[in-house]
Amino acid sequence: MTTTTPSQISGRPWWRIPQRHVPVLATGALLLVMYAVGVSQYRAFSNVQVIFNVFIDNGFMLVVAVGMTFVILTGGIDLSVGSVVAMTAMVCASLLQAGVPAPLVLVIALLIGPTLGFLMGAVIHFFEIQPFIVTLAGMFFARGMCTLISKSSIPITDPFWTDAAQQRIGDPKGNFVSISVLIAFAVVVVAAYVLAYTRLGRNTYAIGGNPQSALLMGLPVAKTRIAVYTISGLCAAIGGILLSFYTLSGAPLIAVGMELDVIAAVVIGGTVLTGGSGYVFGTVLGVLVLGVIQTLITFDGSLNSWWTKIVIGGLLFAFILLQRLIGIRKK
Amino acid sequence: MSGRQPVLTMTAISKSFPGVRALDGVDFRMFPGEVHALMGENGAGKSTLIKVLTGVYSNDSGTIELAGAEVSFSGPMQAATHGVSTVYQEVNLCANLSVAENIFIGREPRTFGAIRWGEMRRRARDLLARLDIHIDVTQLLGTYSLAVQQMVAIARAIDIRARVLILDEPTSSLDAGEVEQLFRIMRQLRDEGIAILFVTHFLDQVYGMADRITVLRNGRLVGEYPTAELPQLALVEKMIGKDLDVLEGLDEQPKRELAAIEASTPFLRAEQLGRKGSVAPFTMTIHAGEVVGLAGLLGSGRTEVARLLFGADRADHGGVLINGKPSPLRNPVTAIGHDIAFCSENRRTEGLVGELTVRENIILAMQAARGWLRPIPRRRQDELVEKYISALSIRPANPEMPVRNLSGGNQQKVLLARWLITEPRLLILDEPTRGIDVGAKAEIQKLVVQLSDGGMAVLFISAELEEVLRLSHKIAVMRDRQLVTELANDDTVDAVRVMQTIASGTHHEGPNA
């Protein structure tokens, strides 16, 4: 038996991947495996349109998840997003039904979510209340507003909306995406830029890393914290509009529990729940993982759609465990 | 000094908090190119003065002049832009960001709002090179040692063209070599004309670095002295306002003969105990009534040894004999069952529960040992707690005070009381005197001597070599996560010899069997 030398104890092999990238890479690998499984099992799965459909079906969720990424990066959580999505869709539908012109409806719809987010952020910061409870209140409030607007679903017949819903942007082979997908991509690109290249973005990471330090380093903690909830509200509002494009209606009970799917997607995408580490790119992968699971189960046809939830539950658990293990190893 | 203009003059500063007058008409000034030590016990008002200066608190009365102009800062960031920067005791940076970012966050070079990463990294490298630190600035800060993090914090502070640099306990978590590196940087900055306000508990460091000393006591100014004209003992007297019988008395404590102790069977014997990635297998014996000092640099594996002996980390190599019988220490509960107690280094995060009262904190370990189904009667609790509050002179002597309201030294005593109440046979003390004031430090040292005289085995871990030398019967020296040697603390052993051992790691007679 030989004595362990210090270099063996403290040394790190040169090829080791930086630990901060491990969760995102794991998600990427998982996505590839799932896609490979799909392609090997179902002939139609390799069709490009399958991928496009995943984006079309989940575009609104992607946008909401991007907003959630900001919040989780600061170590917070936003439970109100599902309700805000529904409320935005309801507001659009009811205003359009009342004959309000489409551009004005868009503006109003885009203001509601950020306003609610701003208020929640301010309460969270200045009254030092847990984000969980404040946004839970926001969630009930927004959901209540939905039923206050209408107890039943309101169809949308406005030409601007129906155009947006039916517009197909595609290649000559007939593969296409919807306008929603382009909007979602724009949101992703802008968000990635903000996080990497602006002070707001870097402050978001700093607060998630150590809020006390951020304050002592003179960073605008209050502004940043309020900003992330406002951003999340804005993303939820955009998500709500995209959802109303997708369903051409506003329904009071749509997107119930969506906030949980979104949180799952963000975490599976490698953003650490305690904040300070993660990327928008990871969130895109996280949403895709959820979308591909759904597609696989649809392709199978024999499985109950609730299997989606079971698989997401298992994955979420696995990823939280992975993050924890990395955290422990760091110590 | 008299010919020059002070860069900073604080005049008649007062600040009250509900129930406390934290600062009472304090004057303070600093000249360019000096290291100025601000001294005082915990609660003397040092931190408050610094916070008033940097705008964290607003002063109730008094004026602050910086380079002749009256100022009043709204916060640390504004103070920093005017050239008054602070580096705090705990490194207040973000471990999840890169080194370069930690230096520049909040004032990144930008074009049209976009951060110029390339330029930021280049400037970070240049700045660190000026301090003779050569590291990869794109790496996360958290991957570097605490010492490097501290230097990065200083780099951040001086980048804002600092005129006054406040270093609040910068050395409390650094080892000797790192402290020297820090001092080199401090001297360099001083020679560049920066006024450095230096707060520390280490008197040697004050005398090694400071040009002048300002002493505060109970929120009042005691005086400002050139270091050369204020002997150490006089300084300590001014700080605590009473004669230092305690410290003096301690040096005269005769150490009992090691041979007498070693004759008995050891209370605990670690046989080739080790854990991969934590500490290499080591062999160590601790006898009843013996104080074993554990010396070594920060990160040399001192705490890891303690955690293995307490079962807080599980050993994957070797074993432990207690009173000659093999006794695997699977977890802290087993260790407590063997009458082993562990006062951890991080009293706030690992030891005490700040929201609970002094009484509840003291009772915690004993209650855990009894099992939660058999509550200790309240009267018995009160008796025990009263006894230890007076034995350790915990102040304020109020058992129902939440622990977080106590000073660091008194928190440490509460933690000690918690373990003493369980009447352990081996007490492991990990840095029990770090960051606490001179008076409390002396009391804790005295207590260690008393406990070992009473037959308790003590494993004493401290970064302060002097303290280890004063208290220990034998000294185990750690280096690079190995126990390199054990020195019997006789007349031939002094700080120099221990430091040589730490530095060279030569006495390799240890765990290769």
Interface residues (C-beta under 8 A of the other chain):
Chain A: T3 T4 T5 P6 I9 S10 P18 R20 A196 Y197 T198 R199 R202 N203 Y205 A206 G208 G209 N210 Q212 S213 A214 L216 M217 G218 L219 G276 S277 K330
Chain B: G75 P76 M77 Q78 A80 T86 Y88 V91 N92 L93 C94 A95 N96 L97 E101 I105 G106 E108 R110 G113 A114 I115 W117 L140 G142 R156 G274 K276 G277 S278 A280 P281 D480 R481 Q482 P511 N512
